[in-house]
Amino acid sequence: MRKTLSIILSSILMLTCCVTGCAADTADSVDTTESDDDTLTIAMQIGNPVMTVNGARQNIDDNGTSPQIVNDRTLVPVRAIVEAMGGSVDWDNNTRTASLSYNGDVITLTIDSTTAYLNDSAFELDAAPAIINERTMLTIRFIAESFGFEVEWNNEIQTVTITGTKAAAEDALKDEAAEQKDADTEDGGKVLVVYYSATGTTERVANTIANALDGDLFEIVPVEIYTDDDLDWTDNNSRVTLEHENERLRDIELVSAEVDNWDEYDIVFIGYPIWWGIAAWPVNNF
């Protein structure tokens, strides 16, 4: 049975830092300065449900979650940050335990417990994780620094900024892809990476995965290519904004939606940018 994995590139996209034309409005005080090619910068502001990843604004989640100050401690939504780094989060509802994985390291946290584990070593947190707005919230410094990132707090504008090198994140992606390759080799799976890329960011991630898994590539190409002006989500009259406001305009004709030798593929990755919290609609007709 063919396995279709449509989530991986959209998650990794936040790591590679180009959410094209899709975020909600946010306060001007959130840092939107673009970083250089080697740096991953994540910024969150107290009470603001929008974060920035290398200057690209995006909703933290669909529930409107925002960082909070509780008992003089700054608590931030852990899943959004870890996934923006390129890591993953698993949740065990029975034990109320979160496992954060990044670049071969695993941090284990339990709600209302100040004891955290980095791999097999125990550490004491200055504040216990809590559930707010159905999201796991905690102080971020221990997690970020354990994963090799730096954390800065700006008290004047109440902003948390997390920085690290994109190279470290890409290494994590390659490690995960290599593990997947080993599993696929055992199963004898043939891999196809299908992607739509508006600005080239998703294309780079697709190539990374295809190279790591010895997979083939198929690019989703609209008949009418999106220009930079089309992708300007701050312009109320731009193509992407008009399509967002009117779903009937999202029926995007593709150059081709047929893959040669489709039946030969056992595993299909589908990658795309995130526009206004959903998959970019050019992929809908694939």
Residue frames relative to the residue before (quaternion, step in Angstrom):
aa qw qx qy qz dx dy dz
M 1.0000 0.0000 0.0000 0.0000 0.00 0.00 0.00
R 0.4484 -0.6951 0.4932 0.2695 3.56 -0.88 0.98
K 0.2282 -0.7486 0.6063 0.1410 3.55 -1.02 0.83
T 0.1266 -0.7875 0.6007 0.0545 3.57 -0.78 1.02
L 0.0884 -0.8086 0.5817 0.0026 3.57 -0.56 1.19
S 0.0403 -0.8556 0.5159 -0.0142 3.55 -0.01 1.30
I 0.6257 0.5902 -0.3378 0.3821 3.58 1.22 -0.27
I 0.6084 0.6430 -0.3715 0.2801 3.56 0.95 -0.81
L 0.7060 0.4538 -0.2985 0.4545 3.60 0.81 -0.87
S 0.6313 0.5255 -0.3558 0.4457 3.58 1.03 -0.65
S 0.6390 0.4982 -0.3298 0.4845 3.58 1.09 -0.62
I 0.6897 0.4761 -0.2846 0.4654 3.54 0.86 -0.97
L 0.5270 0.6459 -0.4093 0.3709 3.55 1.14 -0.53
M 0.6323 0.5270 -0.3478 0.4488 3.57 0.96 -0.77
L 0.6021 0.5507 -0.3458 0.4633 3.56 1.13 -0.63
T 0.7586 0.3909 -0.2214 0.4719 3.56 0.85 -0.93
C 0.4994 -0.7852 0.3218 0.1748 3.45 1.37 0.51
C 0.6586 0.4427 -0.3965 0.4616 3.58 0.72 0.95
V 0.0346 0.7495 -0.6575 0.0693 3.55 -0.13 1.27
T 0.2194 -0.8534 0.4644 0.0894 3.54 -0.14 1.32
G 0.8833 -0.1014 0.0625 0.4534 3.53 -0.71 1.10
C 0.6039 0.6485 -0.3104 0.3440 3.60 0.87 0.68
A 0.6140 0.6134 -0.3637 0.3385 3.63 1.07 -0.25
A 0.5510 -0.5767 0.4827 0.3617 3.49 -1.35 0.29
D 0.6584 -0.4790 0.3771 0.4414 3.55 -1.29 0.17
T 0.0639 -0.7967 0.6004 0.0255 3.57 -1.12 0.62
A 0.6405 -0.5291 0.3815 0.4053 3.55 -1.23 0.36
D 0.5623 -0.6296 0.4186 0.3350 3.59 -1.04 0.77
S 0.6323 0.5788 -0.3411 0.3859 3.57 1.11 -0.54
V 0.5389 0.5838 -0.4341 0.4247 3.63 1.18 -0.14
D 0.4971 -0.6848 0.4513 0.2835 3.55 -0.84 1.03
T 0.0242 -0.8013 0.5977 -0.0081 3.58 -0.75 1.08
T 0.3423 0.7435 -0.5047 0.2744 3.57 1.18 0.44
E 0.3981 -0.7093 0.5244 0.2517 3.57 -0.86 0.96
S 0.3392 -0.7389 0.5478 0.1971 3.56 -1.02 0.84
D 0.6262 -0.5344 0.3912 0.4114 3.56 -1.26 0.19
D 0.7415 -0.4689 0.2661 0.3995 3.53 -1.34 0.28
D 0.7251 0.4539 -0.2490 0.4542 3.60 1.12 -0.55
T 0.6987 0.4861 -0.2551 0.4587 3.60 1.23 -0.16
L 0.1991 -0.7319 0.6402 0.1217 3.51 -1.11 0.82
T 0.0054 -0.8106 0.5836 -0.0468 3.60 -0.64 1.12
I 0.0651 -0.7811 0.6209 -0.0114 3.54 -0.78 1.14
A 0.0265 -0.8118 0.5832 -0.0153 3.59 -0.78 1.00
M 0.0114 -0.7746 0.6320 -0.0212 3.55 -1.07 0.92
Q 0.2043 -0.7818 0.5818 0.0927 3.54 -1.12 0.74
I 0.5817 -0.5910 0.4289 0.3582 3.57 -1.03 0.80
G 0.8462 0.1690 -0.1449 0.4841 3.55 -0.90 1.00
N 0.6357 0.5282 -0.3237 0.4606 3.59 1.28 -0.05
P 0.3081 -0.7916 0.4973 0.1765 3.65 -0.55 1.07
V 0.6388 0.4873 -0.3255 0.4986 3.60 1.29 0.16
M 0.1486 -0.7649 0.6218 0.0787 3.57 -0.99 0.89
T 0.2626 -0.7308 0.5901 0.2208 3.56 -1.26 0.17
V 0.1212 -0.7544 0.6426 0.0570 3.52 -1.12 0.82
N 0.7997 -0.1725 0.0282 0.5743 3.55 -0.26 1.34
G 0.7687 -0.3950 0.1816 0.4691 3.54 0.89 0.99
A 0.6155 0.5337 -0.3551 0.4585 3.61 1.21 -0.31
R 0.3169 -0.7737 0.5231 0.1652 3.57 -0.69 1.10
Q 0.1127 0.7832 -0.6053 0.0863 3.55 -1.02 0.81
N 0.5667 -0.5840 0.4493 0.3687 3.56 -1.14 0.57
I 0.5234 -0.6258 0.4730 0.3326 3.57 -1.02 0.77
D 0.7438 -0.2183 0.1256 0.6192 3.58 1.06 -0.77
D 0.6776 -0.5088 0.3500 0.3994 3.56 -1.29 0.02
N 0.6435 0.5465 -0.3195 0.4303 3.61 1.25 -0.26
G 0.5039 -0.6641 0.4224 0.3559 3.59 1.24 -0.02
T 0.2721 0.7849 -0.5122 0.2179 3.59 1.17 0.56
S 0.0073 -0.7890 0.6141 -0.0140 3.57 -1.06 0.78
P 0.6122 -0.5340 0.4148 0.4098 3.62 -1.18 0.41
Q 0.1359 -0.7947 0.5900 0.0421 3.56 -1.11 0.76
I 0.3011 -0.6952 0.6095 0.2335 3.55 -1.30 0.38
V 0.0248 0.7938 -0.6020 0.0827 3.56 -0.61 1.22
N 0.8359 -0.0631 -0.0041 0.5452 3.58 -0.68 1.15
D 0.6865 -0.5157 0.2558 0.4443 3.54 0.95 1.05
R 0.6090 0.5042 -0.3711 0.4870 3.60 1.20 0.42
T 0.3628 -0.7228 0.5469 0.2164 3.58 -1.00 0.84
L 0.0867 -0.7971 0.5975 0.0093 3.56 -0.64 1.18
V 0.0880 -0.8020 0.5907 0.0118 3.56 -0.88 0.98
P 0.5546 -0.6068 0.4439 0.3566 3.62 -1.16 0.52
V 0.3771 -0.7913 0.4391 0.1972 3.54 -0.40 1.26
R 0.6419 0.5556 -0.3542 0.3921 3.60 0.88 -0.83
A 0.6599 0.5248 -0.3212 0.4312 3.58 0.85 -0.95
I 0.6843 0.4894 -0.2911 0.4555 3.57 0.94 -0.88
V 0.6824 0.4908 -0.3000 0.4510 3.58 0.80 -0.97
E 0.6734 0.4753 -0.3070 0.4759 3.59 0.95 -0.80
A 0.6155 0.5263 -0.3505 0.4704 3.60 1.10 -0.59
M 0.6194 0.5291 -0.3332 0.4747 3.58 1.15 -0.59
G 0.5465 -0.5902 0.4191 0.4212 3.55 1.14 -0.61
G 0.5555 0.6032 -0.3890 0.4198 3.57 1.28 0.20
S 0.3768 -0.7062 0.5466 0.2461 3.56 -1.29 -0.24
V 0.2306 -0.7619 0.5947 0.1121 3.55 -1.27 0.54
D 0.0819 -0.7679 0.6341 0.0400 3.56 -0.94 0.97
W 0.1704 -0.7983 0.5748 0.0566 3.58 -0.99 0.89
D 0.1497 -0.7599 0.6283 0.0730 3.56 -0.93 0.99
N 0.3053 -0.8012 0.4883 0.1624 3.55 -0.26 1.28
N 0.6148 0.5704 -0.3509 0.4166 3.58 1.09 -0.64
T 0.7758 0.2978 -0.1594 0.5329 3.58 0.92 -0.89
R 0.3180 -0.7594 0.4908 0.2852 3.59 1.35 -0.20
T 0.4289 0.6860 -0.4495 0.3785 3.51 0.95 1.03
A 0.1914 -0.7653 0.6066 0.0992 3.55 -1.01 0.90
S 0.1417 -0.7673 0.6210 0.0741 3.57 -1.00 0.88
L 0.1328 -0.8014 0.5827 0.0258 3.55 -0.61 1.20
S 0.0818 -0.8176 0.5699 0.0050 3.59 -0.65 1.09
Y 0.1740 0.7709 -0.5988 0.1296 3.55 -0.96 0.91
N 0.8728 -0.0497 0.0283 0.4848 3.54 -0.91 1.00
G 0.7599 -0.3965 0.2013 0.4741 3.58 0.95 0.87
D 0.6671 0.4597 -0.3056 0.5003 3.61 1.25 -0.18
V 0.1535 -0.7819 0.5996 0.0740 3.56 -1.17 0.68
I 0.1316 -0.7593 0.6346 0.0585 3.57 -0.92 1.00
T 0.1295 -0.7922 0.5945 0.0468 3.57 -0.86 1.00
L 0.0158 -0.8045 0.5912 -0.0557 3.57 -0.78 1.10
T 0.1648 -0.7772 0.6008 0.0891 3.56 -1.08 0.73
I 0.5459 -0.6313 0.4408 0.3304 3.57 -0.93 0.93
D 0.8455 0.1429 -0.1659 0.4870 3.55 -1.06 1.00
S 0.6367 0.4817 -0.3513 0.4890 3.62 1.22 0.24
T 0.3396 -0.7557 0.5267 0.1902 3.58 -0.90 0.92
T 0.5736 0.5632 -0.3910 0.4483 3.60 1.25 0.11
A 0.0310 -0.7831 0.6209 -0.0176 3.56 -0.81 1.07
Y 0.2515 -0.7604 0.5813 0.1441 3.54 -1.20 0.56
L 0.1396 -0.7318 0.6620 0.0822 3.52 -1.00 0.96
N 0.7719 -0.1244 -0.0041 0.6235 3.54 -0.17 1.35
D 0.7984 -0.2655 0.1798 0.5097 3.66 -0.49 -1.06
S 0.6023 0.5799 -0.3499 0.4226 3.61 1.28 0.03
A 0.3446 -0.7500 0.5352 0.1797 3.56 -0.94 0.95
F 0.0371 -0.7790 0.6260 0.0029 3.56 -1.10 0.80
E 0.3768 -0.7136 0.5485 0.2190 3.54 -1.21 0.62
L 0.2872 -0.7630 0.5607 0.1449 3.57 -0.79 1.08
D 0.4937 -0.6517 0.4776 0.3216 3.58 -1.18 0.49
A 0.7775 0.0783 -0.0847 0.6181 3.60 1.28 -0.15
A 0.4562 -0.6939 0.4870 0.2705 3.57 -1.00 0.82
P 0.5580 -0.5790 0.4649 0.3704 3.58 -1.13 0.56
A 0.0970 -0.7885 0.6061 0.0372 3.57 -1.13 0.68
I 0.3669 -0.6916 0.5655 0.2594 3.56 -1.25 0.37
I 0.0529 0.7778 -0.6189 0.0963 3.54 -0.66 1.19
N 0.8322 0.0195 -0.0518 0.5516 3.58 -0.81 1.01
E 0.6315 -0.5687 0.3048 0.4300 3.57 1.09 0.86
R 0.6218 0.4946 -0.3563 0.4918 3.58 1.15 0.56
T 0.4633 -0.6649 0.5099 0.2886 3.57 -1.09 0.75
M 0.0583 -0.8076 0.5859 -0.0320 3.56 -0.67 1.18
L 0.1584 0.7843 -0.5898 0.1094 3.55 -1.03 0.76
T 0.6130 -0.5032 0.4323 0.4291 3.53 -1.31 0.16
I 0.3894 -0.7926 0.4373 0.1699 3.55 -0.81 1.02
R 0.5223 0.6877 -0.4276 0.2674 3.63 1.05 -0.57
F 0.6583 0.5151 -0.3291 0.4393 3.61 0.84 -0.91
I 0.6834 0.4901 -0.2956 0.4532 3.57 0.87 -0.93
A 0.6856 0.4960 -0.2989 0.4411 3.57 0.77 -1.03
E 0.7048 0.4589 -0.2800 0.4628 3.57 0.82 -0.95
S 0.6105 0.5398 -0.3545 0.4585 3.60 1.09 -0.61
F 0.7171 0.4122 -0.2355 0.5102 3.57 1.13 -0.65
G 0.6198 -0.6051 0.3237 0.3806 3.59 1.25 0.30
F 0.5578 0.5775 -0.4046 0.4379 3.60 1.21 0.42
E 0.3715 -0.7043 0.5568 0.2364 3.56 -1.30 0.36
V 0.2146 -0.7791 0.5819 0.0914 3.56 -1.16 0.71
E 0.0364 -0.7756 0.6301 0.0076 3.56 -1.00 0.92
W 0.1902 -0.7682 0.6044 0.0914 3.56 -1.11 0.79
N 0.1438 -0.7679 0.6210 0.0633 3.57 -0.82 1.04
N 0.2810 -0.8080 0.4957 0.1501 3.56 -0.20 1.28
E 0.6017 0.5954 -0.3612 0.3911 3.58 1.08 -0.69
I 0.7949 0.1978 -0.1109 0.5627 3.60 0.92 -0.88
Q 0.4021 -0.7623 0.4324 0.2650 3.58 1.37 0.25
T 0.4087 0.7050 -0.4584 0.3546 3.51 0.82 1.11
V 0.2381 -0.7290 0.6265 0.1387 3.56 -1.09 0.86
T 0.0510 -0.7941 0.6056 0.0068 3.59 -0.84 0.99
I 0.1188 -0.7894 0.6021 0.0161 3.55 -0.80 1.10
T 0.0079 -0.8184 0.5738 -0.0311 3.57 -0.73 1.03
G 0.1229 0.7615 -0.6305 0.0871 3.53 -1.19 0.67
T 0.5834 -0.5810 0.4245 0.3767 3.55 -1.24 0.00
K 0.5182 -0.6437 0.4727 0.3061 3.53 -1.01 0.86
A 0.5702 0.6069 -0.3828 0.4000 3.58 1.11 -0.61
A 0.6409 0.5198 -0.3301 0.4584 3.58 0.98 -0.81
A 0.6578 0.5052 -0.3102 0.4646 3.56 0.98 -0.81
E 0.6507 0.5101 -0.3204 0.4622 3.57 0.98 -0.80
D 0.6013 0.5488 -0.3575 0.4576 3.58 1.09 -0.68
A 0.6379 0.5229 -0.3287 0.4600 3.57 1.00 -0.82
L 0.6306 0.5301 -0.3261 0.4637 3.57 0.99 -0.84
K 0.6798 0.4902 -0.2976 0.4572 3.58 0.86 -0.94
D 0.6279 0.5322 -0.3424 0.4531 3.59 1.01 -0.77
E 0.6630 0.4968 -0.3090 0.4670 3.57 0.94 -0.90
A 0.6479 0.5159 -0.3200 0.4600 3.57 1.00 -0.81
A 0.6361 0.5287 -0.3291 0.4556 3.58 1.03 -0.79
E 0.6377 0.5132 -0.3270 0.4722 3.57 1.02 -0.79
Q 0.6443 0.5113 -0.3193 0.4706 3.56 1.01 -0.82
K 0.6244 0.5504 -0.3347 0.4417 3.57 1.05 -0.82
D 0.6382 0.5260 -0.3281 0.4564 3.58 0.95 -0.86
A 0.6718 0.4909 -0.2994 0.4670 3.56 0.94 -0.90
D 0.6705 0.5005 -0.3042 0.4554 3.57 0.98 -0.85
T 0.6107 0.5576 -0.3521 0.4384 3.57 1.07 -0.73
E 0.6354 0.5229 -0.3245 0.4664 3.56 1.03 -0.81
D 0.7219 0.4266 -0.2434 0.4874 3.57 1.03 -0.79
G 0.4198 -0.7186 0.4569 0.3140 3.57 1.27 -0.21
G 0.3461 0.7813 -0.4604 0.2406 3.58 1.17 0.54
K 0.2550 -0.7273 0.6160 0.1629 3.55 -1.12 0.77
V 0.2676 -0.8217 0.4978 0.0732 3.55 -0.75 1.15
L 0.0619 -0.7544 0.6524 0.0372 3.52 -1.16 0.80
V 0.1523 -0.7642 0.6206 0.0877 3.58 -0.97 0.87
V 0.0955 -0.7842 0.6131 0.0010 3.55 -0.53 1.26
Y 0.0828 0.8255 -0.5532 0.0756 3.60 -0.81 0.87
Y 0.1671 -0.6996 0.6762 0.1593 3.47 -1.40 0.43
S 0.0167 -0.8062 0.5905 -0.0326 3.59 -0.80 1.01
A 0.2953 -0.7843 0.5240 0.1518 3.56 -0.62 1.14
T 0.8255 0.1790 -0.0596 0.5320 3.59 0.98 -0.84
G 0.6626 -0.5188 0.3091 0.4430 3.60 1.23 0.05
T 0.5437 0.6419 -0.4030 0.3604 3.60 1.19 -0.37
T 0.6888 0.4549 -0.2899 0.4843 3.60 0.81 -0.96
E 0.5907 0.5750 -0.3640 0.4335 3.59 1.09 -0.64
R 0.6520 0.5093 -0.3187 0.4625 3.60 0.96 -0.85
V 0.6535 0.4962 -0.3169 0.4756 3.59 0.99 -0.81
A 0.6343 0.5360 -0.3288 0.4497 3.59 0.97 -0.85
N 0.6569 0.5061 -0.3073 0.4668 3.57 0.96 -0.83
T 0.6183 0.5462 -0.3400 0.4514 3.58 1.05 -0.78
I 0.6880 0.4712 -0.2833 0.4737 3.57 0.87 -0.95
A 0.6560 0.5147 -0.3206 0.4493 3.60 0.90 -0.90
N 0.6572 0.5040 -0.3130 0.4648 3.59 0.98 -0.82
A 0.6811 0.4998 -0.2967 0.4453 3.58 0.93 -0.89
L 0.7687 0.3565 -0.1767 0.5007 3.57 1.07 -0.76
D 0.4011 -0.7121 0.4728 0.3295 3.60 1.30 0.05
G 0.3634 0.7544 -0.4645 0.2883 3.53 1.06 0.85
D 0.4826 -0.6268 0.5236 0.3163 3.53 -1.36 0.18
L 0.3415 -0.7423 0.5478 0.1798 3.55 -1.26 0.49
F 0.0046 0.7538 -0.6567 -0.0244 3.53 -1.22 0.63
E 0.2079 -0.7992 0.5557 0.0967 3.58 -0.65 1.12
I 0.3248 -0.7067 0.5996 0.1885 3.54 -1.00 0.94
V 0.0116 -0.8246 0.5627 -0.0580 3.59 -0.51 1.20
P 0.3464 -0.7260 0.5503 0.2239 3.62 -0.69 1.02
V 0.5582 -0.5771 0.4675 0.3700 3.58 -1.13 0.61
E 0.7489 0.2500 -0.1472 0.5958 3.56 1.01 -0.85
I 0.2988 -0.7942 0.5076 0.1495 3.57 -0.19 1.33
Y 0.4461 -0.6715 0.5249 0.2730 3.58 -1.09 0.75
T 0.2685 -0.7493 0.5863 0.1506 3.58 -0.83 1.01
D 0.6890 -0.4386 0.3541 0.4556 3.58 -1.28 0.09
D 0.6510 0.5040 -0.3163 0.4713 3.58 1.00 -0.80
D 0.6159 0.5494 -0.3444 0.4475 3.59 1.04 -0.74
L 0.7344 0.4454 -0.2190 0.4630 3.57 1.04 -0.85
D 0.4847 0.6733 -0.4351 0.3500 3.60 1.25 0.06
W 0.1890 -0.8355 0.5093 0.0831 3.56 0.04 1.34
T 0.5924 0.5596 -0.3795 0.4381 3.63 1.23 -0.16
D 0.6299 0.4993 -0.3220 0.5002 3.59 1.31 -0.21
N 0.4001 -0.7543 0.4719 0.2199 3.58 -0.52 1.17
N 0.7231 0.4137 -0.2381 0.4993 3.57 1.23 -0.40
S 0.4324 0.6968 -0.4746 0.3198 3.60 1.21 0.18
R 0.6717 -0.5144 0.3509 0.4014 3.56 -1.23 0.48
V 0.7070 0.4734 -0.2880 0.4395 3.58 0.76 -1.02
T 0.6394 0.5152 -0.3311 0.4648 3.61 1.07 -0.66
L 0.6548 0.5030 -0.3143 0.4685 3.58 0.95 -0.85
E 0.6499 0.5046 -0.3144 0.4734 3.59 1.04 -0.75
H 0.6210 0.5342 -0.3415 0.4608 3.56 1.07 -0.70
E 0.7023 0.4716 -0.2674 0.4614 3.56 0.95 -0.88
N 0.7859 0.2154 -0.0991 0.5711 3.60 1.13 -0.62
E 0.3273 -0.7916 0.4846 0.1773 3.58 -0.20 1.29
R 0.5866 0.5931 -0.3763 0.4031 3.60 1.10 -0.51
L 0.6480 0.5155 -0.3171 0.4623 3.57 1.22 -0.40
R 0.5957 0.6197 -0.3464 0.3757 3.60 1.27 -0.18
D 0.4777 0.6435 -0.4557 0.3873 3.60 1.23 0.20
I 0.0196 -0.8595 0.5086 -0.0469 3.54 0.37 1.32
E 0.3479 -0.7398 0.5407 0.1981 3.57 -0.67 1.12
L 0.2365 -0.7870 0.5603 0.1037 3.56 -0.94 0.97
V 0.5912 -0.5521 0.4489 0.3798 3.53 -1.23 0.55
S 0.7714 -0.1528 0.1080 0.6083 3.57 1.03 -0.82
A 0.1431 -0.7742 0.6098 0.0910 3.55 -1.12 0.71
E 0.6006 0.5626 -0.3469 0.4500 3.56 1.29 0.21
V 0.2239 -0.7759 0.5819 0.0963 3.55 -0.88 1.03
D 0.4694 -0.6654 0.5023 0.2910 3.57 -0.88 0.94
N 0.8521 0.0917 -0.0852 0.5082 3.57 -1.03 0.83
W 0.0991 0.8544 -0.5029 0.0850 3.57 1.10 0.74
D 0.6781 0.5288 -0.2968 0.4154 3.56 0.93 -0.91
E 0.5966 0.5857 -0.3671 0.4078 3.60 1.22 -0.28
Y 0.6528 0.5471 -0.3157 0.4181 3.60 1.17 -0.46
D 0.2776 -0.7692 0.5610 0.1290 3.52 -0.99 0.97
I 0.7823 0.1775 -0.0732 0.5926 3.58 1.13 -0.70
V 0.0432 -0.8006 0.5973 -0.0183 3.56 -0.82 1.04
F 0.1700 -0.7453 0.6385 0.0893 3.54 -0.83 1.07
I 0.0939 -0.7778 0.6188 0.0581 3.59 -0.99 0.84
G 0.0477 -0.8388 0.5416 -0.0296 3.57 -0.53 1.17
Y 0.0677 0.7982 -0.5887 0.1084 3.54 -1.07 0.78
P 0.5330 -0.5634 0.5005 0.3848 3.59 -1.27 0.25
I 0.3978 -0.6679 0.5666 0.2733 3.54 -1.33 0.29
W 0.0528 -0.7931 0.6067 -0.0053 3.58 -0.68 1.14
W 0.8318 -0.0968 0.0096 0.5464 3.57 -0.60 1.21
G 0.7445 -0.4526 0.2225 0.4375 3.56 0.89 0.98
I 0.7192 0.3543 -0.2569 0.5397 3.64 1.22 0.11
A 0.6716 -0.4702 0.3698 0.4372 3.55 -1.31 0.19
A 0.5490 -0.5949 0.4682 0.3544 3.56 -1.03 0.80
W 0.4869 -0.7446 0.3780 0.2561 3.58 -0.61 1.16
P 0.5063 0.6243 -0.4702 0.3644 3.71 1.01 -0.17
V 0.6272 0.5366 -0.3586 0.4361 3.63 1.17 -0.40
N 0.5167 0.6904 -0.4139 0.2916 3.60 1.16 -0.44
N 0.7287 0.4304 -0.2459 0.4725 3.59 1.02 -0.71
F 0.4826 0.6353 -0.4664 0.3820 3.58 1.20 0.25
